[in-house]
Amino acid sequence: MGDVPARREAQRIDYKDGQTKAPFLLPSLAGLKEVLRRAADLGNVTWSKRFQAKCRMHQFSTVDAVNIIREGRIVNLPMFEQARNAWRINLADAVDGYTLVVDVALSCEEDFCKSPRVEIVTAFYRRGPRKEIGDWSESHDKTEEDA
């Protein structure tokens, strides 16, 4: 129960038109990184107006964000967002000596393997240390073994 789940369980979603659908199941975290990298390599990355405004305000670029999608670390467990019909994922990496977090939406309307589509929702600089998914699961496993 203490482990980070390798796959996010699908929850039934009731839409306004009365249909009930389940979102796509996500692959493991390593598989998710491959899906995001594939989207960046294929050029299936778009960005929101909010992200464009953040770029102008904080002096980072879309190239920085795409590089983080390719090489960054997943820092939060993905959450399904019904309004976008997409999985929201936070990725982080160092840009100019600061940690830049990019919030992306992985669309469930496209095939994850053939042509994944990612929208960059927003980005921001984060200060201070923060545990990541891998760090949390490793330290949690060690404390259970010691007990």
VENQUIWO-V725285 format. One record per pair of residues at least 4 apart in sequence whose C-alpha atoms are under 8 Angstrom apart, sorted by the first residue. I is the first residue (numbers start at 1). J is the second residue. Records with the same first field share a line. If there is no record, write none. Layout:
I->J  J
This chain:
2->140  141
3->137  140  141
4->133  137
6->27  28  29
7->25  26  27  28  29
8->25  26  78
9->25
10->22  23  24  25
11->22  23
12->20  21  22  23
13->20  21  22  23  82
14->18  19  20  21
15->19  20  21
23->80  85  108
24->108
26->32
27->31  32
28->32
29->33  74
30->34
31->35
32->36
33->37  70  74
34->38
35->39  112  113  116
36->40  69  70  106  116  118
37->41  69  70  71
38->42  115  116
39->43  44  45  115  116  117  118
40->44  45  66  69  70
42->115
44->115  116  117  118
45->66  117  118  119  120
46->118  119  120
47->51  52  119  120  121
48->52  119  120  121  122
49->53
50->54  121  122
51->55  120  121  122  123
52->56
53->57
54->58  59  122  123  124
55->59  60  61  62
56->60
60->64
61->65
62->66
63->67
64->68  95
65->69  102  120  123
66->70
67->71  72
68->72  73  91  92  93  102
69->91  102
71->93
72->91  92  93
73->91  92  93
74->89  90  91  92  132  133
75->90  91  92  131  132  133
76->89  90  91  132  133
77->89  133
78->87  88  89  90
79->87  88  89
80->85  86  87  88
81->85  86  87  88
82->86
84->105  107
85->107  108  109
86->105  106  107  108  109
87->105  106  107  108
88->103  104  105  106
89->103  104  105  106
90->101  102  103  104
91->101  102  103  104
92->99  100  101  102
93->99  100  101
94->98  99  100
95->99  100
98->125  126  127
99->125  126  127
100->123  124  125  126
101->123  124  125  126
102->120  121  122  123  124
103->120  121  122  123
104->118  119  120  121  122
105->118  119  120  121
106->116  117  118  119
107->116  117  118  119
108->112
110->115  116  117
111->115  116
112->116  117
131->135  136
132->136
133->137
134->138
135->139
136->140
137->141
138->142
139->143
140->144
141->145
142->146
143->147
